[in-house]
Amino acid sequence: MSEMVKLNIDGIDVEVPKGTTILEAARKANIDIPTLCFLKDINEVGDCRMCLVEVEGRRGFATSCIQKAEDNMIVRTNTPDLIEARKTVLDLILSNHDRDCLTCTRNGNCELQKLAQDFNITEIEYQGERQKHEIDDLSPSIVRDFNKCILCRRCVATCKNVQGIGAIDCINRGFKSMVSTVENRSLNDVNCTFCGQCIEACPVGALKEKDSTKEVWRKIKDPEAYVVVQTAPAVRVALGEEFGMAIGTNVTGKMVAALKKMGFDKVFDTDTGADFTIMEEGNEFIERLQNGGTLPMITSCSPGWVRYAEMNYPDLIGHLSSCKSPHQMFGAIIKSYYAEKEKIDPAKIYTVSVMPCIAKKFERTRDDMDGAGLEDVDAVITTRELARMIKQAHIDFVGLEDDIYDSPMGEATGAAVIFGTTGGVMEAALRTVSETLLNKELDNIEYKEIRGEKGIKRATVKIGDKEVKIVVASGLKNANKIMDEIQSGKADYQFVEIMACPGGCVMGGGQPIHSSKTRASVDIRAKRAKSLYTADEKSTIRKSHENPVIQKIYAEFLEKPGSHKAHELLHTIYVKREKYKLD
């Protein structure tokens, strides 16, 4: 049992395990201490000084996010001196901040803006010289605007400590300090994977996704364009949060209704594309397993992970499945099979993917993403961008009546919907692979040993008399561990799932952003993932190979998984990428 310490905070007696910070102890007592740089378990450095408190008997203020609670400590969090000190700190931060709040994507969801309101900041006392920096918008996924940076270093800690990348860091000293990259290059020219976890960590608008909404609106208004939208599984359990709904609420019906009101010609489900992925990936795995192919085979649905592998493990890219990700496969099917069936000129079809991931913006620009001779996907918007478009259209999202996806490309399985969480791709694949290899229907199709929040999950699955060793990893720091095992020859896995974002797509870099306080108190990943598993359980069909739409398209168009036609449309190649582009 942990040793406990007792202290008093603002007149309230609190008992916490030894080693607990004053900030955590205060939160246990429902006492709010403001923070900016603090990000639980990721960035606990006390840089911003917003969380100052008074400790009786000690000179000066204590930084509550790093100061440990001690027995008999008496702490005050809201004295006049503290309020004044915090207000001064806030004023100094604001004095060097680009305060164009009305035109900022984080307007209304900015931790700095919230503190300015709380402290009744109506004018900036410390007006002085401000530096002006160029905006880095060369990447297809991320825009970096240091003029809005408050040097909290949350992005740096996330990139380095969570993802193990270190694409950004704090450079220079004093007034010239800034968060940047090697030689202050664009994110497009360094070892950034475009996972977007830095955006999720940023408390202000210094980092954001590259906006594609204007182009999508333009196409919707174009009478010559046939605009088709598809939505990823993780979007439906997060979009509602942008409209004040509970974290993890499944809003599939309202989302579809909103998209139809916005003017899209067809609203399809990326889950159908995920079912194609399982058919192709499952077939590829069986081929490798039975015919001495390269093992372990590694999933290729996560473009941030694929880019990471190409930069860091180019000698191992043969282990990656050659399958495109679900939305790219689906885009190719829409511009080939669907166009042919509906007698639509594929050149007039404009495909939009709504994704939880900003690396998908990069993925659509990759070579070989044009299976039908045209770009598979013409635009990618994030969950946040879709929310902004719905608000622009002045649609009462919460009040919408549920609607359903358009047929025939809106029919999918429970296996497809769990793609949105770590372990979901593996589980969906095993359902199909097991029944294909055994040539019979299984009673148990749930693989709970690869579910949950652990960053690395290992298991041995029995398929008949054959044992298949599998591993699931989420977050690039964990991916690094698995790839090192494979590279050193220590790994004896046959099948590997890797997702760039910790927790999988439900925690993608394009999902709704929550404050550090919410992130510390609510298991966002678990709530979103639970909604996906619930949707799977309620599905009429829970295995990709039983989807009648998939069966029909193979019979009429693709012939069979792994066919020449399927490879032309649904598979891709990988290339070695340099970590840093030299001038």
Secondary structure, DSSP 8 states (H G I E B T S, - for coil): ---EEEEEETTEEEEEETT-BHHHHHHHTT-----SS-BTTTB----S-TTEEEETTSSS-EETTTSB--TTEEEES--HHHHHHHHHHHHHHHHTS---GGGSTTTTS-HHHHHHHHTT--S-S----------B--SSSEEE-GGG-----HHHHIIIIISS----EEES-GGG-EEE-GGG--GGGTT-----HHHHH-SSSSEEE---HHHHHHHHH-TT-EEEEEE-TTGGGTGGGGGT--TT---HHHHHHHHHHHT-SEEEEHHHHHHHHHHHHHHHHHHHHHHT--SSEE----HHHHHHHHHH-GGGGGGB--B--HHHHHHHHIIIIIHHHHT--GGGEEEEEEES-SHHHHHTTSTT--TTSS-S-SEEEEHHHHHHHHHHTT--STT-------SSTT---HHHHGGGSTTHHHHHHHHHHHHHHHTS--S----GGG-SS-SEEEEEEEETTEEEEEEEEESHHHHHHHHHHHHHT----SEEEEESSTTSGGG-TTS----HHHHHHS-HHHHHHHHHHHHHHH-S--SGGG-HHHHHHIIIII-STT-HHHHHHHB-------SS---
